[in-house]
Amino acid sequence: MKKGLIVIASLMLLAIVGMPVFANGGNDAAADDGITMLFMPGIADPFYYMMEKGVKAKAEELGVTVITGEYPKSWGPEVQIPILEATLAQGDVDIVLIAPTSVDAIAPLKKLYDQGIEIITVDTFLGDGDYSKPSDYSFPLSYIGSDNEKGGREIAAELAKLIGEQGKVYVNTTNPDVSSVAGRVKGFQEGIESFPNIELVGVDYNLDVQQKATDQTLAALQKDPDIAGIFATNVFSSQGAYQAVVNAGLTGAIKIATWDATVDMIAALKKGQVDLVLAQKPYEIGSLAVEWGYKFLTDGTEVPKAVIPGFEYFTQANVDDPAMDEYIYK
């Protein structure tokens, strides 16, 4: 009888020793709750690749499962939403982290919300982005991304300095119904109004097609050969617009301010082909989205309706500073 008790006790000890040990309570909660998040990027580009790295790093830290939707090859709800729906069909998801590709892309996301799936919008938002006031668009937990209007105003001021606060400027951007770039254009227009000797001669929409951005910029330069400055509002706009200036043999003669610190744009800055590069913080945006979603799902923490990480500026003066390296999208 005593031998039997000893065997049972030994088996119990082995069972206890064999149990998994979590590094902290957060991981334990995630494991118990089986939290699954779906990250749905807006398009295949370095900005969203960097954001995915932030999502995955924070998810691994917290013990959260992440599913990443296929990267859309072009911008728009008609491309993004079918991918989102196909990915959701693979299994249960607690929360979707998504960059809506239109301010009006409400119906498919509201449907998910009504099914009990929480929504956090990253980089872009629905409606006017103010989820704190009751509206058809206010169901997401939060918008996590840049203050685009502020960035547009700041770039207007910096570009004005670069061109001596006089002359013509041109904007190349993507889609008129996308919150992020619309905010950048609006902020830039407001900022330029403070300089009476600067004229904004045009705004073109390239629909996230880099070659179209190049063609549009070349056409703008032919129409107004005395353009002094250009603002390009995202990855494709920036790479297309600066290439047009290079192709036209006008490097240095036209000052270029760009948005998004891709490896290519930083290389162009080092060569003197562009003059200013705004770096968003996509890694931090992704990390914060997972962190706030996790806090809400595990203990009901109230999530701020807007979380704004801020941004950095690359110039000729700091582009070789090792401290700036972390802000390059790579």
Buried (B, 14 or more C-beta within 10 A) or exposed (E): EEEEEEEEEEEEEEEEEEEEEEEEEBBBBBBEBEBBBBBBBBBBBBBBBBBBBBBBBBBEBBBBBBBBBBBBEEBBBEBBBEBBEEBBEEEEBBBBBBBBBBBEBBEBBBEBBEEEBBBBBBBBBBBEBEBEEEEEBBBBBBBBBBBBBBBBBBBBBBBBEBBEBEBBBBBBBBBEBBBBBBBBBBBBBEBBEEBEEBBBBBBBBBBBBBEBBBBBBBEBBEEBEEBBBBBBBBBBBBBBBBBBBBEBEBBEEBBBBBBBBBEBBBEBBEEEBBBBBBBBBBBBBBBBBBBBBBBBBBEEEEBBBBBBBEBBBBBEEEBEEEEBEEBBBE
